Amino acid sequence: MTQALVIGGGPAGLMAADALLSAGHRVLLAESMPTLGRKFLMAGKSGLNLTRAQPFGPFLAAYGPASAELRPILSGFTPDAVQTWAEGLGQTTFTGSTGRVFPTAMKASPLLRAWLARLDGMGLERRTRWRWTGWEGSACSFDTPEGPQAVSAAVTVLALGGASWSRLGSTGSWAVPLREAGIAVTPFSPSNAALSVPWSAHMRTHFGTPLKGVAFRAGGLTSRGEAVISARGLEGGGLYPLTPALRDGAALTVDLAPDLDPETLADRLAAPRGKLSLANHLRRVLNLAPAKRALLTEVVRPLPDDPAALAALLKALPIPSHGPRPMDEAISTAGGVPFSELDEGLMLTARPGTFCAGEMLDWEAPTGGYLLTACLATGLWAGRHAAARLAGGGA
């Protein structure tokens, strides 16, 4: 019997453990992988975008349909609080030109080491290679290197992740025992996913090249930002916010000149080009980068000579695709435990004393600091409510 059991060693689980330890409770943390924070470390390889420095209203809006449920949780751990937390672990931060906040070290490993040292100093007990398999009565059961184990706890926080990047431990297999226990789990689907595009050989020389200064549109969603042309299609932060529409089958269009209206664009295209090829004319009058020109001719050949028709193409170039890449390649997933299965403290109403946090909850958000902030905030929220239940004598 332990006071508090946390299952999952990612940011949400570690934050829940931190909250419980800070309240003076004994905590056992179980993780299925050999080490903690594997997906956290992988995210840090590209700079570890901790949060987003922007007013709270626009920040909250990035969470779309889940923003109402997440409002009190994110209000309790705002982007400013994320920066203060990181700096409390000895990791100074800076804000980039787009409002993204990074640790000065631009790595996840120093932050994770400092965090684990803090938790260990507070008495955290760790178990790795412990894979949660469900419940045996009131106890949690695990497959471990020593054989099956069962742990009873006064409170439990499940922070089991989503269903992408299975090699790092996020398999979504936890959905089976939850459903067997009568708890609804929304089916998983890719979020922040690359788009599969069947390029011709014409595009090979541009693989690895970023598309800059463009706007992407799908369904009713619009996003400005970069995406990289890859052998498999398009990927990058400018495209990821459109995943909800793209996975529902919406067509993708790209605005190659988002700062110009169609009329201005047509006027420029109507300028005499003399002996210049149309490609060189586009480069001269619009400063259209080679990757943009290649994308344009990949989709439409021959290009129309009429300036208005060509302007219309430049403003809404249709990209033929096979939809988002497979879910396991996605940065994150939609789906998971719906908020309707939880009380306001993120406790499962069907299993009092068991809380859920992190990406296993049914919410999604684009990259750019939103994902990690919500994982930390929900972990803290669940941990604090679990601690309050212990303090109140809840069974």
N, C-alpha and C positions, 0 to 999 in steps of 0.2 A: 504494500500500500504506500502510495506517495501522495503528497499534497497536490502537486500539479504536474501534469504530463503534457508536453508539447510534442507534436508529431510533425516533423518537417523542419529542416535546418536551413531554409532560405531566409530572405529578409523578413517576411511576415512572421515566421516561427521564431526567429531570433528576437524580434521586437516584442513578441508576446512573452517570451521567456524573460526578457529584460524587465518588462512591466511587472511580472509576477515576482521576480527576484527583488526588484526595488521595493516591493510591498512587504518583503520579509518572508516570502514563502519558499519552500524547497521545490526545486524544479528538476525533473528528469526530461531531457530532450532526446528523442529518437529520430534518427535519419536513416533512410534506406541506402544511401550511397556511402562510399568509404570516407568521404570528407564532407564538411559543411559548405554551403554557399556556392555550389558549383556553377549554377546558372548566373548568379551574381558576379562571380569572377569572369565568366565568359562575356557578360555584358560590359564589364570593365575594360576589356581588351580594346574597345573602340573609344574609351575615354570616360566611362561611367557617368552618364547624364543623370544626376541625382534628382533634380526637380526643375521647375520652370519658374522664373521670376516674372510674374505678371499679376495684375489685379485678380482678386479671388473670384469674381464673377466669371470672367473669361476662362480662368483656370478650371473652375467647376464645370463649365459648359462642355469642356473637352470629354467629359465622361458620358455625354449623351443621355440615353434613357435611364441610366443608373445614377444620375447626378442628384436626384432628390434623396435617395437612400444614403448616398455617400456624403451629402452636405455636412451633417453633424460630425461625421468621422474625420473628414478632411479639415473641418474647422478646428478640430482638436489637434491636428498635426499639419499645419500649413506649410507652404514652401519655405517661409522664413524659419519655421521651427526645424525643418529638415536641415537647413544650413547650420543652425545653432547646434543641433545634435551632432552633425559631422565634425564641427569645429571643437565640440566637447570631447571628441575622440582624437583630437590632435590633428585633424585634417582640414586645413584651410580650404576655402572654396573661392571660385571666381565665376562671374556671369559673362557668357559670350554675347556676341552682338545680337543673336536671336532670342536672348532671354534664357537660354539653357544654362543650368548651373552644374559645374563640375568641381571635383576636388582638384586642388592645385597639382597634386601628384599625377592626375590623369590616369589613375589606376584604381582598381577595386581592392587589390591585395593589402595595401597598408591600412585601409579602413577596416577590412574584415579582420585582420590580425589584431588591431587595437580593440575592436568590438568583442572578439572572442576572449581576449585577455581580461577585459572588464567583466564579462559574464562569468568566466572561470573564477575570477577573484571574488565574485559574489556567491560562489558555491554551486554553479551549474554542474549537473551530472550529465554526461554525454554518452549516448550509445549510437554507434554507427553500424551500417549493414543490418539495421533492424527495419524490416519491411512490414508495414502495418497491413494486416489481412482482414480486419473487421473486429467485431465484438464477440466475446463469449460471455453472455449474460451482461454484467455491468463492467467487465474487464475488457481491455484492449488486447488483442492478440497480435503476435509478431512472428515472422519467420526470421531467425537469427543464425549466425554461424554456430551457435551452441545448441541449435534446435528450437522448437516452438517455445515462445515465452508469452506469459499473460501478465499484464500490469493493471492493477486497480488504482484509480486516482480519484480524489475528491472533485477535481475539475480537469478537463482535457481541452486543449486547443489543437484543432486540426488545421495545419497549414501545409497542405499536400501539393500545392501547385496546380498548373493547368495540364494540358495534354500535348505540348509541343516540346521539342528538344529532348526526346526520351532518353538519349544517351547521357543526359545530365541529370536524369531522375524524374523528370516531369512526364509521366506516362498516362495519367488520368485513370489508372486502374482502380483507384479508390472509389470511383463511382459505383462499382459493382456492389461492395458491401453496404454502401449507403442506400442504394435502391432496394437491396434485399431487406434492409431495415425499414422500408416504407418511406424513405426520404426522397423527394423528387430531385432529380439532377437534370438540368437542361443539357441536351446533347452538345458536344463540343464542335466548334468550327474554327477555321483559321482566322487570326486577327493579326494585323501588321504583317501581312504576307506579301511576298513578291508575286508578280503577275507572270503567268506563263505565256510567252509570245513566240510563235513559230517563225523566227527570222529566216530570211533567205541568205545566201552566201554574201550578198551585197553588204550586209551589216557586220560581217566578221571583223573588219578592221576597226570597228568602233566599240567592240566588247571591252568593258571596263571604263568607258568614257561616261562622265556624268552629263546629264541634261540639266543645264542651269537656266534660270530666268524663264521658267515655264509655269503654267498652271494646269493642273489635272482636274477633270470633272467626270463624275459617274453618278447616275441617278440625280439626286438633289444635292450632292456633296461636291465641294470645290476645295482644292488644296494647292497652295503655292509652295514650292520647295524642289529640291533636287531629287533625281532618280538616276540610277546607273543602268546603262545598257549592258546586259550580261548575255552570256550564251543561252541562258534559260528564259530570258525575257527582260523585265524591268523590275528593279528593286530599289528601295530607298525611302527615306522619311517623307519625301514629298508625295509619295504614292500611298503609303500605309494608311493614312486616315480614310481612304476611300474603300478599304477592304469590306466594310459592311455592305456597301452597295455592289461591289464587284462579286462578292460571293453569292449575292442574290441574282446574278446574271445581268446586271446593268452594264451597258457599253461604256468603254473608256474613250474620252477624247482629250487631246492635249492642245492647249493654247500656246503656240510657239512665240507669240508676241503679246503677252498679257498687258503690257503697258501702253499698247496702241489700240484705238478703237478701229472697227472695220473700215470706216470711211478714210481715216488717216492712212491706214495701211494700203488701201486701194490707190490713194493718191500717190503714195511713194512708189508703188509698183508700176504706176502708169508713166513714170518718168522714162524718157527715151533711153534705150539700152544699146543702141548702135549695133556693133558686132559682138557684144558680150553674149555669152551663153546665159540662159535663164538662171543657172546655178550661180554664176558670177554676178549676175544682176542682183540676185537675192543677197549675196554677200555684201555688195557695194551699198545698196540702198537701205538694207535692214541690219547690216552687220550680223547676218545669220550664221551661227557657228557651224562648222562641218558636220557635227553630230545631228544638229537640227535639220540641215539640208539632206543628210542621208536618210533620216527618219521620214522626211516629207516624200522623197522619191521612192522609199521602200513601200509606202502605202499607196501612193498614186503615181502612175506612169501611163502616158505622159502627163506632165503638169499642164493645167489650163493656161492659155495665153491671156485670157480675160482677167484684168486686174481685180475686179470685184469677186470673181469666182476663186481666184487664187488667194485673195485675202480671207474669204470665208473658210477655205481649207486651213490656212495658217491659224485661224482663230479656233477651229474645232476639228483637228485632225483625228479621224477615227483610228483607233489602234486595234487590229484584230487580235484576239487572245483566246486562250483556252481556259481562262479563269485563274483564280489564285493557285499558287503552288501548293503541294501537299501540306497538310496540317503540321506534320512533324518538322517541316522546314520553317514554319511561321515563328516569328518572335514571341508571340503570345497566342492565347486562344480566347474565344468567346464561349459562353456556356459555363456550366458548373452549378453550384448550389444557389437556387434563387433566394432572394431576400424574403420571399413569402414563407420560406421554411425556417426563418430566424426571427428572434425577437430584436428589439432595438439595440441590445448589447451583442449581437451576432451569435447568440446561443440558439442551438437547434431546439425548436419547441418540442420535437418528438423525443429528444434525449436531453433532458435538463442536466446542466453541468458540462455539456460538450459545446464548444464554440468553434466557429470557422473563420478563417482569415486568409487574405492574400488572393492569389490568382485562382484558387479553387472556387471563389465566389463568382456568381454570374454577373460580371461587369467586363467592360473592355474600354480601352483608351488608346490613343495614338502614342507612338514613341515621342520622346522629347521631354522626359522627366515625369510624365503623368503616370506611367506604369509603376515605377519604383516608389513614387510618393504614396500611391494608394496601397501598395503592398505593405509599406511601413506603417501607414496610418491605420489600416484595418488590423494589422498585427498588434499595434499598441492598444487599439480600442478593445479588441477581444481579450487581450491580456489584462487590461485594467478591469474589465467587467468580470473576468474570471477571478481576479484578486478580490474584488468587492464581494463576490459570492462566497469566497472562502472566509472573508472577514465577517460576513453576515451569518455564517454557520450553515449556508445552503448545502444540501447533500447532493 
